[in-house]
Amino acid sequence: MPHFDVITNNGHLDRNKHAHDYAEQAQRLAHLKPSQNDDTGSTQAIEARFVTPLDPVIETANGGRLPAVPIEEAQKLNSLKDQLDGRETPRSPPRSAIRAGKDGTAHGTRLQSPEAARALASDEEHGVKQDTPLSDALPLSKTNPLFPPLPMYGPPNMLRTVQCFLFRMVSAVLSLCFLLSIVAGATYSAIPREIRHWRRRVLLDNPDRERPFYEEERKRSQERKAAVRAWKRQQRSKGTQTPSGDKGTSIPQDGVFVPTAGGPDPLCIDVAYYARRVGLDAETFEVQTEDGFIIELIHLFNPREYRKPPRESHKMGCPDVFVRGPRDTGFAEAQQFPDGEKKYPVLMMHGLLQSAGAYCCNDDDSLAFYLAKSGYDVWLGNNRCGFEPKHTMLKYGDPRMWAWNIRQMGVMDLAAFISRVLAETGFPKLALVAHSQGTTQTFVALAKEQRPDIGEKISVFCALAPAAYAGPLIGKIYFKVMKAVGPAVFRLIFGIHAFIPLMMVAHKTLPGAVYSWMGYFVFSHLFSWSDTRWDRGLRNRMFQWAPTYVSAESMRWWLGRECFAKQKCILATREDGMLEDKEDEEDDEVIRRYYVDREPHVTERRKLQRNLTSFHCQTLTHQHQDRTREKYSWYNKQFPPLALWVCGADDLVDGRRLLRRFDRGREPHVRVVHKKIIEGYEHLDIIWAMDSIEKVGKELREVIWRTVDPESQRSCRTPVGCKLELHQTPDIKDEVPMLNSGGRSRMASISEVPRWSGGRGGVEKRAAVDENEAPRMQTDASVEKAGEHDHLDAEERDFGDGSETEEEKQPLMGRRMSEAVFTDVDEKANPLG
């Protein structure tokens, strides 16, 4: 049987070759080399798991996960495994949507299927011209100009260890020089300002009096001092107390907010401590991402109505997302309330170089504490690495732990947070509140070629200071220098590990007040913001939460030559943006005839009512759309309802341009339920300004509740301030109480006054604002003209002012009587804003 022996021998040879090739590739993608493994098991790669078509993570023999590798490497590992396992039909690589750009760029990646690749190779060998479909005709790995490939590092060896050590030493020196140049620039720019400031003080002219909220700052400072004295007296008189603030072992479950911490502020990095100062508390959950990172999820609660679950429940679980259900142990364990009294979950994501504590700096005026006391179940996410980098397999010195950027934060971290919150609360969806980079990772993750299915788990996406387009600050000299260097030089200066880790060393070693003072002046110089609207007495606390560990690759995405700094957009190339600008210029003249700022006399409450009513309307007549532009849209129908609060004086990002994208119909599947430009606000004012609760928090609270599905609403308690119907103005007495305020209402004393800009052009005059009048917002003051809203008066004469009975509304609007209707629901917002 010679012929059979040849076939058998050939089969053995092929199998041996497949086994050798597979073992070689598995070691190439392994955590450690076989000789480096210990008794915990082999860390050899066994398979690549595609979290998304663009993100293959490595599964190891001991059940661990390693960060994503290049798609070609992952597909090679899986193909060799299929051949070794004897699969007749090898697995085809997953395919994502391909998003077209106006400039011809195809965003997304699709590998050829094994059959298509073999057929194409055979046809090329025989000179046959093949008319392949677009999905198979694309290059094996389409390099996206917005997200270039990340470097790949294999298992550690002696040579790589030496290289990493040299990289860290050289980058430590060069990045220190870069940091010192920024400090020198900040000092140079601050000297004239400080001279002017102290000159006025010597002349007995207090410049602080020109701060817009000076009187309120004084009152709050006095209240904090009085609270510290009262706390000290209480400790002396009562002695040792339980965490509940009462003697004994039982914590009263009465739902009252009783502070269980107080005294002088120690300036610590502990959300739970600052929560206890306002009558709340916090617990921290560990969450494992699909690529093995361990990230923190912080849960706020009232200890007088909630009991912490067992400590085991706080530990990380399976890395797979959206797999836990009602039958699993611990499901909905964080919702300890009966139907009708549950709290709707809200997840809050922080900005660049910050952490979850950024939402918890302002005592009762902290956005997270305000939503928690309003009746929401608030969860705070800390993105990967944060203050303490953790991974299930990798250590700090391994460069693979730092090979990630904004994409991984979106498709991995955000998905893991949402999955864990839904599993802990038992709700089908949650509300997502994000600031700055938190909005970026969400906008990226929800793109049609990334992980759009996340959108189906979000009831509303509330974007604060949305970071989708670059502002004028990107032209600053420091950022120009960083943009000018190539990837290799960037890695030489800033390394292949954490970005300028010396900042975190300073954070750990310097006294809190000194570090915060330095942090404010350096970051204010770098990002061109000021503390004009902040409570200066709490500024040191604010800068305890920044910076955190981020990867050098992540900062290269923001500031390097290839990505955001060059394209000036997170999901479109610079050429794409230029084509949109030209298109907008052609549209402007036509649009001005119909839309030029039609709503200066419409109150803020009326705008909120109209926007939320539009969310419930069946016909999207309120949207300015052009269906022909859908081809180049970033998002599909899975995108959740969107609410935006844009800072009018934000130099860091261009929120107005993002609003224009939605107003011009470029995203027909995105339903904007509310939008607002807050004139005068800088990038951080939206979470730290003393009046941010009035201008943002109250609207945010109502937008979240009005977009919850009816079934979830029935199972939840109604938040404070949302008990009345939408068309009714909330009762100002129905509000979250402020502790240590002597019973006065929030912001009752604030009145804006002429402000000294501290070196930015002298004294800036501001009109006083009536304390009892709601703050006004203008979409774009440069295009507003008198009389351009007269058509609204005519509409109210024709259709009523919103006070009609249901019977009167029905024949006019042609809808069901149960639907909320407002006369200006079909009104289009100004696309020029």
C-alpha positions in Angstrom: 0.0 0.0 0.0 2.7 2.5 -1.0 0.1 5.1 -2.1 -1.7 5.0 1.3 1.6 5.3 3.1 2.5 8.4 1.2 -0.9 10.0 2.0 -0.5 9.0 5.7 3.0 10.3 5.8 2.0 13.6 4.1 -0.9 13.9 6.6 1.5 13.5 9.5 3.9 16.0 8.0 1.1 18.5 7.5 -0.2 18.0 11.0 3.3 18.3 12.5 3.9 21.5 10.5 0.5 22.9 11.7 1.4 22.0 15.3 4.8 23.7 14.9 3.4 26.8 13.3 0.6 27.0 15.9 3.0 26.6 18.8 5.3 29.2 17.4 2.5 31.7 17.0 1.0 30.9 20.4 4.4 31.6 22.0 4.7 34.8 20.1 1.4 36.1 21.6 1.8 34.5 25.0 2.1 36.3 28.3 5.4 34.5 29.2 7.8 32.1 27.5 7.3 28.4 28.5 10.5 28.6 30.5 9.1 31.6 32.5 5.8 30.0 33.6 5.3 29.0 37.2 3.1 26.5 38.9 0.0 28.7 38.2 -0.2 27.2 34.7 0.8 27.9 31.2 0.3 31.4 29.9 0.6 30.4 26.3 -1.9 31.9 23.9 -4.5 29.4 22.7 -7.0 31.6 20.8 -7.8 35.1 19.7 -11.3 36.3 20.8 -12.7 39.1 18.7 -14.5 41.5 21.2 -15.3 43.6 18.1 -14.1 43.0 14.6 -11.3 45.5 15.4 -10.3 44.2 18.8 -9.0 40.7 19.1 -7.9 39.9 22.6 -5.8 36.9 23.5 -7.0 34.0 25.7 -4.3 32.1 27.5 -4.2 28.4 28.6 -4.7 29.4 32.2 -7.9 31.3 31.4 -6.4 34.8 31.4 -6.9 37.6 29.0 -4.2 39.8 27.3 -4.8 43.1 25.5 -5.7 43.3 21.8 -3.1 42.4 19.2 -3.0 43.3 15.5 -5.8 41.7 13.6 -3.5 39.8 11.2 -1.7 38.2 14.1 -4.9 37.2 15.8 -6.4 35.7 12.6 -3.2 33.8 12.0 -3.4 32.2 15.4 -7.0 31.2 14.9 -6.4 29.8 11.4 -3.5 27.7 12.6 -5.7 26.4 15.5 -8.5 25.5 13.1 -6.1 23.6 10.9 -4.6 21.8 13.8 -8.1 20.9 15.1 -8.9 19.5 11.6 -11.8 21.9 10.9 -12.9 21.4 7.3 -14.1 25.0 7.1 -11.9 27.5 9.0 -13.6 30.3 10.8 -14.0 33.5 8.9 -12.9 36.6 10.6 -15.7 38.8 12.0 -16.8 41.7 9.8 -17.7 45.2 11.0 -19.6 47.9 9.2 -17.6 50.0 6.9 -18.2 53.7 7.4 -17.5 55.9 4.4 -16.0 59.4 4.7 -16.6 62.3 2.4 -12.9 62.2 1.4 -13.1 58.6 0.3 -11.7 57.1 3.5 -13.2 53.8 4.6 -13.3 53.6 8.4 -13.3 50.1 9.8 -11.5 46.8 9.1 -12.5 43.6 7.4 -10.3 40.7 6.8 -10.7 38.5 3.8 -12.3 35.1 4.5 -10.0 32.1 4.1 -11.9 31.0 1.1 -11.8 34.4 -0.6 -8.1 34.7 0.1 -7.3 31.3 -1.4 -9.5 31.9 -4.4 -7.9 35.3 -5.0 -4.4 33.8 -4.7 -5.3 31.0 -7.1 -6.8 33.5 -9.6 -3.8 35.8 -9.5 -1.6 32.8 -10.1 -3.5 31.9 -13.2 -3.9 35.5 -14.4 -7.7 35.6 -13.8 -9.2 39.0 -13.0 -11.6 38.7 -10.1 -14.5 41.0 -9.5 -14.6 40.7 -5.7 -17.0 42.5 -3.4 -15.9 45.6 -1.5 -15.7 43.8 1.8 -13.2 41.3 0.4 -11.4 43.7 -1.9 -10.3 45.9 1.0 -6.6 45.5 2.1 -6.1 42.9 4.8 -5.8 45.6 7.4 -7.1 49.0 6.4 -5.1 51.5 8.4 -7.5 54.0 9.8 -6.0 57.5 9.9 -7.9 58.2 13.1 -6.8 55.0 14.9 -3.4 53.8 13.6 -2.2 50.4 14.7 -0.8 50.1 18.2 2.6 48.6 18.8 2.9 44.9 19.5 5.1 43.6 22.3 5.7 39.9 22.8 6.6 38.0 25.9 9.4 39.5 28.0 13.0 38.5 27.4 16.4 39.9 28.4 16.7 42.2 25.4 13.3 43.6 25.7 13.8 44.2 29.4 16.9 46.2 28.7 15.2 48.1 26.0 12.2 49.0 28.2 14.5 50.1 31.0 16.4 52.4 28.6 13.2 53.8 27.3 11.9 54.5 30.8 15.2 56.3 31.7 15.5 58.4 28.6 11.8 59.3 28.5 11.9 60.2 32.3 14.6 62.8 31.6 13.0 64.1 28.3 9.5 64.2 29.7 10.8 66.0 32.8 12.3 68.6 30.6 9.0 69.0 28.8 7.1 69.3 32.1 9.6 71.8 33.4 9.1 73.9 30.3 5.4 74.0 30.9 5.9 74.9 34.5 8.3 77.7 33.4 5.7 79.0 30.9 3.0 78.9 33.6 5.2 80.8 36.0 6.2 83.4 33.4 2.6 84.0 32.5 1.4 84.1 36.1 4.0 86.7 37.4 2.4 89.7 35.8 -1.1 88.6 36.9 0.1 88.1 40.5 1.9 91.5 40.5 -1.3 93.2 39.4 -3.3 91.2 42.0 -1.0 92.1 44.9 -0.6 95.7 43.8 -4.4 96.1 44.2 -4.3 94.5 47.6 -1.6 96.8 48.8 -3.8 99.7 47.7 -6.6 98.2 49.8 -8.6 97.2 46.7 -9.7 93.6 47.0 -9.7 92.1 43.5 -11.7 89.1 44.7 -14.7 91.3 45.0 -15.0 91.3 41.2 -15.3 87.5 41.1 -18.9 86.8 39.8 -19.9 84.8 42.9 -17.9 86.5 45.6 -20.6 87.0 48.1 -21.7 83.4 47.8 -18.2 82.2 48.1 -17.9 84.1 51.4 -21.1 82.6 52.7 -20.1 79.1 51.8 -16.7 79.5 53.4 -18.2 80.7 56.6 -20.7 77.8 56.6 -17.8 75.3 56.1 -15.9 76.8 59.0 -18.9 76.7 61.2 -19.5 73.1 60.2 -15.9 72.2 61.1 -16.3 73.8 64.6 -19.7 72.1 65.1 -18.2 68.7 64.1 -15.3 69.1 66.6 -17.7 70.0 69.4 -19.9 67.0 68.5 -16.9 64.7 68.7 -15.8 66.1 72.0 -19.3 65.8 73.5 -20.4 62.4 72.1 -17.1 60.6 72.0 -16.8 57.5 69.9 -19.6 57.0 67.4 -20.8 54.4 65.0 -20.5 55.1 61.2 -24.2 56.0 61.2 -23.5 59.0 63.4 -25.6 57.5 66.3 -24.6 55.5 69.3 -25.3 51.8 69.2 -25.0 49.1 66.6 -28.1 49.7 64.5 -28.1 52.2 61.7 -31.6 53.8 61.5 -33.2 53.1 58.1 -35.0 56.4 57.8 -33.5 57.7 54.5 -32.3 60.9 56.2 -29.0 62.4 55.0 -26.8 62.5 58.1 -23.1 63.3 57.7 -20.8 60.7 59.2 -17.5 62.5 58.6 -16.4 66.1 59.1 -13.8 68.4 60.4 -10.9 69.9 58.5 -10.6 68.6 54.9 -7.6 66.2 54.8 -7.4 66.5 51.0 -7.5 62.7 50.4 -8.3 60.7 47.3 -11.4 58.9 48.7 -14.8 59.4 47.2 -16.4 57.5 50.2 -15.0 60.1 52.6 -16.4 63.1 50.8 -19.7 61.2 50.4 -19.9 60.7 54.2 -19.4 64.4 54.7 -22.7 65.1 52.9 -24.7 62.2 54.4 -23.9 59.6 51.8 -21.4 56.7 51.5 -19.7 54.8 48.8 -18.6 51.2 48.0 -16.0 50.2 45.4 -16.5 47.3 42.9 -13.7 45.7 40.9 -14.6 45.1 37.3 -12.6 43.1 34.8 -12.6 44.2 31.2 -12.6 41.9 28.3 -8.8 42.4 27.8 -7.9 41.7 31.4 -7.7 45.2 33.0 -9.1 45.6 36.5 -11.0 48.9 36.8 -12.9 50.6 39.6 -16.7 51.2 39.8 -17.9 53.3 42.7 -21.4 53.1 44.0 -23.0 56.0 46.0 -25.7 55.2 48.5 -27.4 56.5 51.6 -26.3 54.3 54.6 -29.7 55.0 56.3 -31.6 53.2 53.6 -29.1 50.7 52.0 -26.9 47.9 53.4 -23.7 46.9 51.7 -23.8 43.5 50.1 -21.1 41.0 51.2 -17.5 41.9 50.4 -17.3 39.0 47.9 -19.9 40.8 45.8 -17.5 43.7 45.2 -14.9 41.5 43.5 -14.5 41.2 39.8 -16.3 38.5 37.9 -16.2 37.1 34.4 -14.7 39.4 31.8 -17.5 38.8 29.3 -20.1 41.5 29.2 -23.9 41.4 29.2 -24.1 37.7 30.2 -25.5 37.8 33.7 -29.2 37.4 34.2 -31.9 37.1 36.9 -30.9 33.5 37.6 -27.3 34.3 38.4 -26.2 34.7 42.0 -26.0 38.3 43.1 -28.0 39.7 40.2 -29.7 43.0 41.1 -28.1 42.8 44.6 -27.6 46.6 44.7 -31.3 47.3 44.3 -32.7 46.5 47.8 -35.9 48.4 47.4 -39.5 47.1 46.5 -41.1 47.9 43.2 -42.1 51.5 43.1 -39.2 52.5 45.3 -36.3 51.4 43.3 -33.7 54.0 42.0 -32.9 54.4 38.3 -29.2 53.7 37.6 -27.0 56.5 36.3 -23.4 55.9 35.3 -21.0 58.8 35.3 -17.7 58.9 33.3 -14.9 61.3 33.9 -12.6 63.4 31.6 -9.0 63.2 30.5 -6.3 62.8 33.3 -9.2 62.9 35.8 -11.0 60.3 37.9 -14.5 59.8 39.3 -13.8 62.1 42.2 -14.1 65.1 39.8 -17.9 64.7 40.2 -17.6 64.8 44.0 -15.6 67.9 44.8 -18.2 70.5 45.7 -20.0 69.1 48.7 -23.7 69.2 48.1 -23.2 71.0 44.8 -21.2 68.0 43.5 -23.1 66.7 40.5 -22.8 63.0 41.6 -24.1 63.8 45.1 -26.9 66.0 43.8 -28.2 63.2 41.5 -27.9 60.6 44.3 -29.8 62.8 46.8 -32.4 63.5 44.1 -33.3 59.8 44.0 -31.0 58.2 41.4 -28.8 55.2 41.9 -25.4 56.8 41.0 -22.4 54.8 39.8 -19.0 56.4 39.0 -16.5 54.7 36.6 -12.7 55.0 36.8 -11.1 54.2 33.4 -8.2 51.8 33.2 -5.1 52.4 35.2 -6.4 55.4 37.1 -4.5 55.9 40.4 -3.4 52.3 40.7 -2.8 50.4 37.4 -4.1 46.8 37.6 -4.3 43.9 35.2 -5.1 40.2 35.8 -1.8 39.1 34.2 0.5 42.1 33.4 2.6 44.2 35.7 3.4 47.9 35.6 6.7 47.5 33.7 5.2 45.4 30.9 4.7 47.7 27.8 1.7 45.6 26.8 -0.1 47.1 29.8 0.1 50.5 28.2 -0.6 49.6 24.5 -4.1 51.2 24.4 -5.8 54.4 23.5 -9.3 56.0 23.5 -10.8 53.1 21.4 -10.1 50.5 24.0 -11.4 52.8 26.7 -14.7 53.0 24.8 -15.3 49.5 23.5 -13.8 47.7 26.6 -14.0 49.9 29.7 -17.4 51.5 28.9 -18.9 48.2 28.0 -17.6 46.6 31.2 -19.0 49.4 33.4 -22.4 49.3 31.8 -22.6 45.5 32.0 -21.7 45.5 35.7 -24.1 48.3 36.6 -27.0 46.6 34.8 -26.1 43.3 36.5 -26.0 44.9 40.0 -29.3 46.9 39.5 -31.3 44.5 37.4 -32.5 47.2 34.9 -32.4 46.7 31.2 -30.9 50.2 30.6 -29.1 53.0 32.4 -28.5 56.7 31.9 -25.0 57.7 30.9 -23.5 61.0 32.0 -20.1 61.8 30.7 -17.7 64.8 30.7 -15.0 65.7 28.2 -13.0 62.5 27.4 -15.9 60.4 28.8 -18.0 61.7 25.9 -15.2 61.0 23.5 -14.9 57.3 24.5 -18.7 57.0 24.2 -18.9 58.7 20.8 -16.1 56.5 19.5 -17.6 53.3 21.0 -21.0 53.9 19.5 -19.8 54.5 16.0 -21.3 52.1 13.5 -17.9 50.4 12.8 -16.9 50.1 16.5 -19.4 48.7 19.1 -22.8 50.3 18.4 -24.8 47.7 20.3 -23.7 49.4 23.5 -26.3 52.1 22.6 -29.1 49.6 23.2 -28.2 49.5 26.9 -28.4 53.3 27.3 -31.7 55.2 27.9 -30.1 58.6 27.4 -26.5 59.8 26.8 -25.9 63.1 28.5 -22.8 64.7 27.2 -21.2 67.5 29.2 -18.6 69.6 27.3 -18.6 67.0 24.5 -15.2 66.5 23.1 -15.7 65.5 19.4 -14.0 68.5 17.6 -10.8 70.3 18.7 -11.0 73.9 19.9 -8.5 76.7 19.2 -6.3 75.5 22.1 -4.9 72.8 19.8 -2.8 75.6 18.2 -0.9 76.4 21.4 2.9 76.1 21.1 3.1 73.0 23.4 0.6 71.1 21.4 2.2 72.1 18.1 5.5 70.8 19.3 3.9 67.5 20.3 2.1 67.3 17.0 5.3 67.9 15.0 7.2 64.9 16.2 6.7 61.5 14.7 5.6 58.3 16.5 9.1 57.1 17.2 10.3 60.4 18.6 7.1 60.7 20.6 7.7 57.3 22.2 11.4 58.4 22.9 10.3 61.5 24.7 7.2 60.2 26.6 8.1 56.5 26.7 6.0 53.3 26.0 4.5 53.1 29.5 2.6 55.7 31.5 2.6 59.3 30.3 4.9 61.4 32.5 4.7 59.2 35.6 6.6 61.9 37.5 3.3 63.7 37.9 1.9 60.8 39.9 5.2 60.6 42.0 4.7 64.3 42.9 1.1 63.6 43.7 2.1 60.9 46.2 5.0 62.9 47.8 4.0 66.5 48.0 1.6 67.9 50.6 -2.0 68.1 49.2 -2.3 71.9 49.3 1.1 72.4 47.6 0.3 69.8 44.9 -3.1 71.3 44.2 -1.8 74.8 44.0 0.9 73.7 41.5 -1.7 71.6 39.6 -4.1 74.4 39.2 -1.6 76.9 37.8 0.1 74.4 35.5 -3.2 73.0 34.1 -4.8 76.5 33.9 -1.9 77.7 31.8 -1.9 74.5 29.7 -5.6 74.4 29.0 -6.5 78.1 29.3 -9.1 77.9 32.0 -9.6 79.8 35.2 -11.3 79.3 38.6 -13.5 82.4 38.1 -16.7 80.5 38.6 -15.5 77.9 41.1 -15.6 78.0 44.8 -12.0 78.8 45.5 -12.2 77.4 49.0 -12.6 73.9 47.4 -10.1 74.3 44.6 -7.4 72.3 46.4 -9.8 69.4 46.7 -10.6 69.5 43.0 -7.0 69.0 41.9 -6.5 66.0 44.2 -8.3 63.9 41.6 -5.9 64.7 38.7 -3.8 63.6 37.0 -4.1 59.9 36.9 -2.1 57.2 35.1 -2.8 57.2 31.3 -0.8 55.5 28.6 1.6 57.3 26.5 -0.2 55.8 23.5 -3.4 57.4 24.7 -1.8 60.8 24.8 -0.2 60.2 21.4 -3.7 59.7 20.1 -4.8 63.0 21.5 -1.7 65.1 20.7 0.5 63.1 18.3 1.0 63.7 14.6 -1.4 61.2 13.2 -4.7 61.4 15.1 -6.9 64.0 16.9 -4.4 66.9 16.9 -4.0 66.6 13.1 -7.6 65.6 12.1 -9.2 67.9 14.8 -12.0 65.4 15.1 -12.5 62.0 16.7 -14.3 60.3 13.8 -13.5 62.3 10.7 -10.4 63.3 8.9 -9.3 66.8 8.4 -10.2 66.6 4.7 -13.6 65.4 5.7 -14.1 68.4 7.9 -13.0 70.8 5.2 -15.6 69.3 2.8 -18.2 69.8 5.5 -17.2 73.4 6.1 -17.6 74.1 2.4 -21.0 72.4 2.4 -22.1 74.4 5.4 -21.0 77.7 3.8 -23.2 76.8 0.8 -26.1 76.0 3.1 -25.9 79.1 5.3 -27.5 81.6 3.0 -30.5 79.3 2.4 -30.9 78.4 6.1 -30.7 82.0 7.3 -33.9 82.8 5.4 -35.8 80.4 7.6 -33.9 79.6 10.8 -31.8 82.7 11.8 -32.1 82.5 15.6 -35.8 82.3 16.1 -36.0 81.9 19.8 -34.4 84.7 22.0 -37.6 85.2 24.0 -38.2 81.5 24.7 -37.5 80.7 28.3 -35.1 78.0 29.4 -38.0 76.0 30.9 -39.9 76.2 27.6 -36.9 75.0 25.6 -36.5 72.0 28.0 -40.2 71.2 27.7 -40.0 71.4 23.9 -36.9 69.2 23.6 -38.3 66.5 25.9 -41.7 66.5 24.2 -39.9 66.1 20.9 -38.4 62.9 22.3 -41.9 61.4 22.7 -43.3 62.7 19.3 -43.9 60.1 16.6 -43.0 62.2 13.6 -39.6 63.7 13.5 -40.8 67.0 12.1 -38.7 68.8 14.8 -35.5 67.6 13.2 -33.6 69.5 10.4 -32.5 66.5 8.3 -31.1 65.7 4.9 -31.5 62.0 4.2 -28.9 62.1 1.5 -26.3 62.8 4.1 -27.0 59.5 5.9 -24.3 57.8 3.8 -21.6 59.6 5.7 -23.1 59.4 9.2 -21.1 58.1 12.1 -24.0 56.3 13.8 -26.8 53.9 13.1 -30.2 53.3 14.7 -28.7 51.8 17.8 -27.5 55.2 19.0 -29.3 56.2 22.2 -31.2 59.5 22.8 -28.7 62.3 23.2 -28.6 65.4 25.4 -25.8 68.0 25.1 -24.6 70.8 27.4 -21.9 72.9 25.6 -19.6 75.4 27.2 -19.8 78.7 25.4 -16.2 79.8 26.3 -14.5 76.4 25.9 -11.2 76.7 24.0 -10.3 73.0 24.5 -13.1 71.5 22.4 -15.6 72.9 19.9 -19.0 71.9 21.1 -20.8 74.3 18.7 -19.5 72.4 15.7 -20.8 69.1 17.1 -24.3 70.7 17.5 -24.1 72.0 14.0 -23.4 68.4 12.8 -26.7 67.3 14.4 -28.6 70.4 13.3 -27.5 70.0 9.7 -28.9 66.5 9.5 -25.7 64.6 9.2 -26.8 62.2 11.8 -30.4 61.2 10.9 -30.4 58.4 13.4 -29.3 60.5 16.4 -32.2 61.9 18.3 -31.2 65.0 20.3 -33.6 65.3 23.1 -32.0 68.4 24.6 -29.2 70.8 23.8 -27.9 73.9 25.5 -25.0 76.3 25.1 -24.0 77.9 28.4 -22.4 81.2 27.5 -19.3 82.1 29.5 -18.7 78.6 30.7 -15.2 77.1 30.3 -14.4 73.4 30.0 -14.5 72.5 33.7 -17.2 75.0 34.7 -19.9 72.6 33.6 -19.0 70.3 36.6 -17.2 72.7 39.0 -18.9 76.1 38.6 -20.8 77.3 41.7 -24.0 77.6 39.6 -23.6 74.4 37.7 -26.5 72.8 39.6 -28.8 75.5 38.4 -27.6 75.6 34.9 -26.9 71.9 34.3 -27.8 69.7 37.3 -31.5 70.4 37.4 -32.0 70.0 33.7 -29.8 66.8 33.7 -32.0 65.3 36.5 -35.2 65.9 34.5 -33.8 64.8 31.1 -32.7 61.5 32.6 -36.2 60.9 34.2 -38.2 62.0 31.1 -36.3 59.5 28.9 -36.7 56.4 31.1 -39.0 53.8 29.6 -42.5 53.6 31.2 -42.0 50.2 32.7 -38.8 51.2 34.5 -40.5 54.4 35.7 -43.3 52.4 37.3 -40.7 50.4 39.3 -38.7 53.5 40.4 -39.3 56.3 42.9 -39.8 59.7 41.2 -36.7 61.9 41.6 -36.9 65.1 43.5 -38.0 67.9 41.2 -39.6 65.6 38.6 -43.0 64.9 40.3 -45.0 67.4 38.3 -46.0 67.0 34.7 -43.5 68.2 32.1 -45.5 71.3 31.1 -45.6 72.4 34.7 -42.8 74.5 36.3 -41.2 72.6 39.2 -41.8 73.9 42.7 -38.6 75.6 43.9 -39.3 74.2 47.4 -39.2 70.7 46.0 -35.4 70.5 46.0 -32.5 68.6 47.4 -31.5 70.1 50.8 -28.1 71.6 51.3 -26.4 70.6 54.5 -24.7 73.2 56.7 -26.4 76.1 54.8 -28.7 77.3 57.6 -31.7 76.4 55.6 -31.2 78.8 52.8 -31.9 77.8 49.2 -29.2 76.8 46.8 -27.7 79.7 44.9 -30.2 82.1 46.4 -27.6 84.9 46.8 -25.7 84.5 43.6 -25.6 87.6 41.3 -23.0 88.1 38.6 -21.1 91.3 38.9 -18.3 93.0 36.8 -15.4 90.6 36.8 -11.6 91.2 36.8 -10.2 88.8 34.3 -6.7 88.6 36.0 -4.6 89.5 33.0 -6.9 88.4 30.2 -7.8 91.8 29.0 -8.5 93.8 32.1 -12.0 94.2 33.6 -14.8 92.3 31.9 -18.2 93.9 32.5 -21.1 91.6 33.2 -24.7 92.6 33.7 -26.2 91.7 37.1 -28.5 88.7 37.0 -31.7 88.7 38.9 -31.5 86.1 41.7 -35.0 84.9 41.0 -34.7 84.8 37.3 -33.6 81.6 35.4 -30.3 82.0 33.7 -30.7 82.8 30.0 -28.9 80.8 27.2 -28.3 82.1 23.7 -27.5 79.7 20.9 -25.2 82.1 19.1 -25.2 85.8 20.0 -23.4 86.8 16.8 -26.3 85.9 14.6 -29.2 87.0 16.8 -31.4 89.8 15.5 -34.4 91.5 17.0 -37.8 90.5 15.7 -36.7 87.1 14.3 -39.0 85.2 16.7 -42.2 87.0 15.8 -43.3 83.9 14.0 -43.7 82.1 17.4 -46.3 84.6 18.5 -48.2 83.9 15.3 -47.9 80.1 15.9 -49.3 80.6 19.4 -52.2 82.6 18.0 -52.9 79.9 15.5 -52.3 76.8 17.6 -52.5 77.9 21.2 -50.0 78.4 24.0 -49.9 74.9 25.2 -52.7 75.2 27.7 -55.4 73.5 25.5 -57.4 70.5 26.6 -56.7 67.1 25.2 -59.9 67.4 23.1 -58.7 70.7 21.6 -55.3 69.3 20.8 -56.4 66.2 19.1 -57.9 67.6 15.9 -55.0 70.1 15.6 -52.1 67.7 16.0 -53.6 64.4 14.8 -52.1 62.3 17.6 -53.3 60.1 20.4 -54.8 61.9 23.4 -52.2 60.3 25.7 -49.3 61.9 24.0 -47.6 65.1 25.3 -48.0 67.9 22.9 -46.6 71.4 22.8 -47.3 74.0 20.1 -43.6 74.5 19.3 -42.8 70.8 19.1 -42.2 71.1 15.4 -40.0 74.1 15.8 -36.5 73.6 14.4 -33.5 74.8 16.5 -31.1 77.2 14.8 -28.8 75.2 12.6 -26.3 78.1 12.6 -25.8 77.8 16.3 
